[in-house]
Protein backbone atom coordinates (compact mmCIF):
# COMPACT_ATOMS: atom_id res chain seq x y z
CA UNK A 1 0.00 0.00 0.00
CA UNK A 2 1.30 3.44 -0.87
CA UNK A 3 1.82 5.84 2.02
CA UNK A 4 1.95 9.54 1.16
CA UNK A 5 2.64 12.24 3.73
CA UNK A 6 1.11 15.04 1.68
CA UNK A 7 -1.87 15.27 -0.64
CA UNK A 8 -1.78 18.28 -2.92
CA UNK A 9 -5.05 20.06 -3.68
CA UNK A 10 -3.42 21.50 -6.80
CA UNK A 11 -0.34 20.65 -8.86
CA UNK A 12 2.96 21.22 -7.10
CA UNK A 13 5.28 23.83 -8.57
CA UNK A 14 8.94 24.30 -9.34
CA UNK A 15 10.79 25.31 -6.17
CA UNK A 16 8.50 23.37 -3.84
CA UNK A 17 9.51 20.34 -1.77
CA UNK A 18 8.55 17.07 -3.41
CA UNK A 19 5.88 15.26 -1.34
CA UNK A 20 7.33 12.28 0.48
CA UNK A 21 5.84 8.80 0.15
CA UNK A 22 6.59 5.14 0.70
CA UNK A 23 5.38 2.58 -1.82
CA UNK A 24 5.91 -0.87 -3.28
CA UNK A 25 8.02 -1.06 -6.42
CA UNK A 26 9.43 -3.72 -8.71
CA UNK A 27 12.63 -3.58 -6.63
CA UNK A 28 11.07 -3.55 -3.16
CA UNK A 29 9.66 -0.71 -1.10
CA UNK A 30 10.97 2.78 -1.75
CA UNK A 31 10.42 6.17 -0.13
CA UNK A 32 11.24 9.51 -1.68
CA UNK A 33 13.34 10.48 1.33
CA UNK A 34 15.74 7.63 0.53
CA UNK A 35 16.90 9.61 -2.49
CA UNK A 36 18.04 12.69 -0.57
CA UNK A 37 21.63 13.55 -1.38
CA UNK A 38 21.29 12.76 -5.08
CA UNK A 39 19.23 13.91 -8.03
CA UNK A 40 16.06 12.00 -8.82
CA UNK A 41 13.79 11.89 -11.84
CA UNK A 42 10.31 10.72 -10.84
CA UNK A 43 8.15 10.02 -13.87
CA UNK A 44 4.69 8.61 -14.50
CA UNK A 45 3.37 6.67 -17.48
CA UNK A 46 -0.26 6.02 -18.45
CA UNK A 47 -0.21 2.22 -18.40
CA UNK A 48 1.94 -0.89 -18.77
CA UNK A 49 1.96 -2.80 -22.06
CA UNK A 50 1.15 0.30 -24.12
CA UNK A 51 3.14 1.19 -27.28
CA UNK A 52 4.48 4.65 -26.42
CA UNK A 53 5.29 3.77 -22.82
CA UNK A 54 7.18 0.71 -23.98
CA UNK A 55 9.40 2.78 -26.28
CA UNK A 56 10.09 5.19 -23.42
CA UNK A 57 11.08 2.43 -21.03
CA UNK A 58 13.34 0.75 -23.58
CA UNK A 59 15.11 4.08 -24.18
CA UNK A 60 15.35 4.86 -20.46
CA UNK A 61 16.74 1.41 -19.74
CA UNK A 62 19.40 1.85 -22.42
CA UNK A 63 20.31 5.28 -21.00
CA UNK A 64 20.17 4.33 -17.32
CA UNK A 65 23.98 4.32 -17.03
CA UNK A 66 24.13 7.87 -18.44
CA UNK A 67 21.73 9.08 -15.75
CA UNK A 68 23.72 7.23 -13.11
CA UNK A 69 26.98 8.92 -14.12
CA UNK A 70 25.32 12.30 -13.51
CA UNK A 71 24.40 11.23 -9.96
CA UNK A 72 20.72 10.86 -10.82
CA UNK A 73 18.37 7.97 -10.02
CA UNK A 74 15.25 7.05 -12.01
CA UNK A 75 11.91 6.14 -10.43
CA UNK A 76 8.87 5.22 -12.54
CA UNK A 77 5.19 5.15 -11.57
CA UNK A 78 1.77 4.16 -12.89
CA UNK A 79 -1.57 2.99 -11.51
CA UNK A 80 -0.85 -0.57 -12.59
CA UNK A 81 -0.19 -3.26 -9.97
CA UNK A 82 3.23 -4.52 -9.03
CA UNK A 83 2.40 -7.80 -10.80
CA UNK A 84 1.63 -5.96 -14.04
CA UNK A 85 4.88 -4.00 -13.75
CA UNK A 86 6.91 -7.18 -13.28
CA UNK A 87 5.19 -8.90 -16.20
CA UNK A 88 5.79 -5.84 -18.40
CA UNK A 89 9.51 -5.44 -17.66
CA UNK A 90 9.92 -9.18 -18.19
CA UNK A 91 8.22 -8.88 -21.60
CA UNK A 92 10.45 -5.90 -22.45
CA UNK A 93 13.55 -7.93 -21.63
CA UNK A 94 12.40 -10.84 -23.78
CA UNK A 95 11.29 -8.75 -26.77
CA UNK A 96 13.91 -5.97 -26.79
CA UNK A 97 16.81 -7.57 -24.90
CA UNK A 98 17.08 -4.78 -22.34
CA UNK A 99 16.77 -4.96 -18.58
CA UNK A 100 14.85 -2.19 -16.81
CA UNK A 101 17.21 -1.49 -13.88
CA UNK A 102 15.19 1.17 -12.07
CA UNK A 103 12.17 0.61 -9.79
CA UNK A 104 8.59 1.18 -10.91
CA UNK A 105 6.02 2.20 -8.29
CA UNK A 106 2.53 0.75 -8.16
CA UNK A 107 -0.07 3.43 -7.48
CA UNK A 108 -3.48 1.75 -7.85
CA UNK A 109 -5.16 4.17 -5.45
CA UNK A 110 -3.63 7.12 -7.34
CA UNK A 111 -2.49 8.52 -3.97
CA UNK A 112 0.96 9.52 -5.21
CA UNK A 113 -0.37 10.75 -8.54
CA UNK A 114 -2.82 13.02 -6.77
CA UNK A 115 -0.21 14.22 -4.27
CA UNK A 116 1.96 15.36 -7.17
CA UNK A 117 -0.89 16.80 -9.19
CA UNK A 118 -0.35 14.24 -11.94
CA UNK A 119 -4.06 13.41 -11.84
CA UNK A 120 -7.09 15.65 -11.48
CA UNK A 121 -9.09 15.02 -8.31
CA UNK A 122 -12.07 13.94 -10.41
CA UNK A 123 -10.12 11.61 -12.72
CA UNK A 124 -11.00 7.91 -12.72
CA UNK A 125 -7.53 6.88 -13.90
CA UNK A 126 -4.21 8.29 -15.07
CA UNK A 127 -4.46 7.33 -18.74
CA UNK A 128 -3.64 10.85 -19.95
CA UNK A 129 -0.73 11.45 -17.56
CA UNK A 130 2.92 11.46 -18.64
CA UNK A 131 4.62 13.73 -16.09
CA UNK A 132 8.28 14.07 -15.13
CA UNK A 133 9.70 15.69 -12.00
CA UNK A 134 13.36 16.63 -11.68
CA UNK A 135 14.17 16.65 -7.95
CA UNK A 136 17.46 17.97 -6.58
CA UNK A 137 19.51 16.41 -3.75
CA UNK A 138 17.65 18.54 -1.18
CA UNK A 139 14.27 17.20 -2.32
CA UNK A 140 13.28 20.37 -4.19
CA UNK A 141 11.51 20.16 -7.55
CA UNK A 142 13.64 21.98 -10.13
CA UNK A 143 11.75 21.21 -13.35
CA UNK A 144 8.48 19.62 -14.44
CA UNK A 145 7.45 18.37 -17.88
CA UNK A 146 4.08 16.97 -18.95
CA UNK A 147 3.27 15.16 -22.18
CA UNK A 148 -0.07 13.84 -23.48
CA UNK A 149 -0.68 10.10 -23.64
CA UNK A 150 -0.12 9.96 -27.40
CA UNK A 151 3.32 11.65 -27.50
CA UNK A 152 6.41 10.10 -25.94
CA UNK A 153 9.10 11.93 -24.02
CA UNK A 154 12.62 12.40 -25.39
CA UNK A 155 15.17 10.65 -23.19
CA UNK A 156 17.99 12.72 -24.69
CA UNK A 157 16.10 15.88 -23.70
CA UNK A 158 15.56 14.51 -20.19
CA UNK A 159 19.34 14.06 -19.91
CA UNK A 160 20.03 17.49 -21.37
CA UNK A 161 17.62 19.18 -18.99
CA UNK A 162 19.06 17.31 -16.02
CA UNK A 163 22.61 18.34 -16.91
CA UNK A 164 21.53 21.94 -17.50
CA UNK A 165 19.88 22.03 -14.06
CA UNK A 166 23.06 20.67 -12.51
CA UNK A 167 25.26 23.14 -14.39
CA UNK A 168 23.19 26.12 -13.24
CA UNK A 169 22.58 24.86 -9.71
CA UNK A 170 25.20 27.16 -8.18
CA UNK A 171 23.39 30.23 -9.47
CA UNK A 172 26.42 31.58 -11.36
CA UNK A 173 25.09 31.19 -14.88
CA UNK A 174 22.10 30.47 -17.12
CA UNK A 175 21.68 27.74 -19.74
CA UNK A 176 20.73 29.23 -23.13
CA UNK A 177 18.51 27.65 -25.78
CA UNK A 178 19.84 24.27 -26.87
CA UNK A 179 22.56 24.23 -24.22
CA UNK A 180 24.60 21.04 -24.16
CA UNK A 181 27.17 19.78 -21.63
CA UNK A 182 30.47 21.51 -22.35
CA UNK A 183 28.80 24.64 -23.74
CA UNK A 184 29.31 27.95 -21.97
CA UNK A 185 26.60 29.42 -19.76
CA UNK A 186 25.13 32.89 -20.06
CA UNK A 187 25.94 35.54 -17.47
CA UNK A 188 23.31 36.40 -14.89
CA UNK A 189 21.22 39.47 -15.81
CA UNK A 190 22.43 42.85 -14.58
CA UNK A 191 20.11 44.37 -11.98
CA UNK A 192 22.14 47.52 -11.29
CA UNK A 193 22.07 50.14 -14.06
CA UNK A 194 25.50 51.36 -12.95
CA UNK A 195 26.96 48.07 -14.17
CA UNK A 196 25.63 48.48 -17.72
CA UNK A 197 28.39 49.14 -20.23
CA UNK A 198 28.17 50.77 -23.62
CA UNK A 199 28.30 47.39 -25.31
CA UNK A 200 25.21 46.18 -27.11
CA UNK A 201 25.47 42.71 -25.57
CA UNK A 202 25.31 43.68 -21.89
CA UNK A 203 21.92 41.96 -21.48
CA UNK A 204 22.83 38.65 -23.17
CA UNK A 205 26.42 37.49 -23.04
CA UNK A 206 28.47 34.52 -21.94
CA UNK A 207 29.44 34.13 -18.31
CA UNK A 208 33.03 34.81 -17.31
CA UNK A 209 34.50 31.38 -16.68
CA UNK A 210 37.90 32.54 -15.48
C-alpha positions as CSV (number, residue, x, y, z in Angstrom):
1,X,0.0,0.0,0.0
2,X,1.3,3.4,-0.9
3,X,1.8,5.8,2.0
4,X,1.9,9.5,1.2
5,X,2.6,12.2,3.7
6,X,1.1,15.0,1.7
7,X,-1.9,15.3,-0.6
8,X,-1.8,18.3,-2.9
9,X,-5.1,20.1,-3.7
10,X,-3.4,21.5,-6.8
11,X,-0.3,20.7,-8.9
12,X,3.0,21.2,-7.1
13,X,5.3,23.8,-8.6
14,X,8.9,24.3,-9.3
15,X,10.8,25.3,-6.2
16,X,8.5,23.4,-3.8
17,X,9.5,20.3,-1.8
18,X,8.6,17.1,-3.4
19,X,5.9,15.3,-1.3
20,X,7.3,12.3,0.5
21,X,5.8,8.8,0.1
22,X,6.6,5.1,0.7
23,X,5.4,2.6,-1.8
24,X,5.9,-0.9,-3.3
25,X,8.0,-1.1,-6.4
26,X,9.4,-3.7,-8.7
27,X,12.6,-3.6,-6.6
28,X,11.1,-3.5,-3.2
29,X,9.7,-0.7,-1.1
30,X,11.0,2.8,-1.8
31,X,10.4,6.2,-0.1
32,X,11.2,9.5,-1.7
33,X,13.3,10.5,1.3
34,X,15.7,7.6,0.5
35,X,16.9,9.6,-2.5
36,X,18.0,12.7,-0.6
37,X,21.6,13.5,-1.4
38,X,21.3,12.8,-5.1
39,X,19.2,13.9,-8.0
40,X,16.1,12.0,-8.8
41,X,13.8,11.9,-11.8
42,X,10.3,10.7,-10.8
43,X,8.1,10.0,-13.9
44,X,4.7,8.6,-14.5
45,X,3.4,6.7,-17.5
46,X,-0.3,6.0,-18.4
47,X,-0.2,2.2,-18.4
48,X,1.9,-0.9,-18.8
49,X,2.0,-2.8,-22.1
50,X,1.1,0.3,-24.1
51,X,3.1,1.2,-27.3
52,X,4.5,4.7,-26.4
53,X,5.3,3.8,-22.8
54,X,7.2,0.7,-24.0
55,X,9.4,2.8,-26.3
56,X,10.1,5.2,-23.4
57,X,11.1,2.4,-21.0
58,X,13.3,0.8,-23.6
59,X,15.1,4.1,-24.2
60,X,15.3,4.9,-20.5
61,X,16.7,1.4,-19.7
62,X,19.4,1.8,-22.4
63,X,20.3,5.3,-21.0
64,X,20.2,4.3,-17.3
65,X,24.0,4.3,-17.0
66,X,24.1,7.9,-18.4
67,X,21.7,9.1,-15.8
68,X,23.7,7.2,-13.1
69,X,27.0,8.9,-14.1
70,X,25.3,12.3,-13.5
71,X,24.4,11.2,-10.0
72,X,20.7,10.9,-10.8
73,X,18.4,8.0,-10.0
74,X,15.3,7.1,-12.0
75,X,11.9,6.1,-10.4
76,X,8.9,5.2,-12.5
77,X,5.2,5.2,-11.6
78,X,1.8,4.2,-12.9
79,X,-1.6,3.0,-11.5
80,X,-0.9,-0.6,-12.6
81,X,-0.2,-3.3,-10.0
82,X,3.2,-4.5,-9.0
83,X,2.4,-7.8,-10.8
84,X,1.6,-6.0,-14.0
85,X,4.9,-4.0,-13.7
86,X,6.9,-7.2,-13.3
87,X,5.2,-8.9,-16.2
88,X,5.8,-5.8,-18.4
89,X,9.5,-5.4,-17.7
90,X,9.9,-9.2,-18.2
91,X,8.2,-8.9,-21.6
92,X,10.5,-5.9,-22.5
93,X,13.5,-7.9,-21.6
94,X,12.4,-10.8,-23.8
95,X,11.3,-8.8,-26.8
96,X,13.9,-6.0,-26.8
97,X,16.8,-7.6,-24.9
98,X,17.1,-4.8,-22.3
99,X,16.8,-5.0,-18.6
100,X,14.8,-2.2,-16.8
101,X,17.2,-1.5,-13.9
102,X,15.2,1.2,-12.1
103,X,12.2,0.6,-9.8
104,X,8.6,1.2,-10.9
105,X,6.0,2.2,-8.3
106,X,2.5,0.7,-8.2
107,X,-0.1,3.4,-7.5
108,X,-3.5,1.7,-7.8
109,X,-5.2,4.2,-5.4
110,X,-3.6,7.1,-7.3
111,X,-2.5,8.5,-4.0
112,X,1.0,9.5,-5.2
113,X,-0.4,10.7,-8.5
114,X,-2.8,13.0,-6.8
115,X,-0.2,14.2,-4.3
116,X,2.0,15.4,-7.2
117,X,-0.9,16.8,-9.2
118,X,-0.4,14.2,-11.9
119,X,-4.1,13.4,-11.8
120,X,-7.1,15.6,-11.5
121,X,-9.1,15.0,-8.3
122,X,-12.1,13.9,-10.4
123,X,-10.1,11.6,-12.7
124,X,-11.0,7.9,-12.7
125,X,-7.5,6.9,-13.9
126,X,-4.2,8.3,-15.1
127,X,-4.5,7.3,-18.7
128,X,-3.6,10.9,-19.9
129,X,-0.7,11.4,-17.6
130,X,2.9,11.5,-18.6
131,X,4.6,13.7,-16.1
132,X,8.3,14.1,-15.1
133,X,9.7,15.7,-12.0
134,X,13.4,16.6,-11.7
135,X,14.2,16.6,-8.0
136,X,17.5,18.0,-6.6
137,X,19.5,16.4,-3.7
138,X,17.6,18.5,-1.2
139,X,14.3,17.2,-2.3
140,X,13.3,20.4,-4.2
141,X,11.5,20.2,-7.6
142,X,13.6,22.0,-10.1
143,X,11.8,21.2,-13.3
144,X,8.5,19.6,-14.4
145,X,7.5,18.4,-17.9
146,X,4.1,17.0,-18.9
147,X,3.3,15.2,-22.2
148,X,-0.1,13.8,-23.5
149,X,-0.7,10.1,-23.6
150,X,-0.1,10.0,-27.4
151,X,3.3,11.7,-27.5
152,X,6.4,10.1,-25.9
153,X,9.1,11.9,-24.0
154,X,12.6,12.4,-25.4
155,X,15.2,10.6,-23.2
156,X,18.0,12.7,-24.7
157,X,16.1,15.9,-23.7
158,X,15.6,14.5,-20.2
159,X,19.3,14.1,-19.9
160,X,20.0,17.5,-21.4
161,X,17.6,19.2,-19.0
162,X,19.1,17.3,-16.0
163,X,22.6,18.3,-16.9
164,X,21.5,21.9,-17.5
165,X,19.9,22.0,-14.1
166,X,23.1,20.7,-12.5
167,X,25.3,23.1,-14.4
168,X,23.2,26.1,-13.2
169,X,22.6,24.9,-9.7
170,X,25.2,27.2,-8.2
171,X,23.4,30.2,-9.5
172,X,26.4,31.6,-11.4
173,X,25.1,31.2,-14.9
174,X,22.1,30.5,-17.1
175,X,21.7,27.7,-19.7
176,X,20.7,29.2,-23.1
177,X,18.5,27.6,-25.8
178,X,19.8,24.3,-26.9
179,X,22.6,24.2,-24.2
180,X,24.6,21.0,-24.2
181,X,27.2,19.8,-21.6
182,X,30.5,21.5,-22.3
183,X,28.8,24.6,-23.7
184,X,29.3,28.0,-22.0
185,X,26.6,29.4,-19.8
186,X,25.1,32.9,-20.1
187,X,25.9,35.5,-17.5
188,X,23.3,36.4,-14.9
189,X,21.2,39.5,-15.8
190,X,22.4,42.8,-14.6
191,X,20.1,44.4,-12.0
192,X,22.1,47.5,-11.3
193,X,22.1,50.1,-14.1
194,X,25.5,51.4,-13.0
195,X,27.0,48.1,-14.2
196,X,25.6,48.5,-17.7
197,X,28.4,49.1,-20.2
198,X,28.2,50.8,-23.6
199,X,28.3,47.4,-25.3
200,X,25.2,46.2,-27.1
201,X,25.5,42.7,-25.6
202,X,25.3,43.7,-21.9
203,X,21.9,42.0,-21.5
204,X,22.8,38.7,-23.2
205,X,26.4,37.5,-23.0
206,X,28.5,34.5,-21.9
207,X,29.4,34.1,-18.3
208,X,33.0,34.8,-17.3
209,X,34.5,31.4,-16.7
210,X,37.9,32.5,-15.5
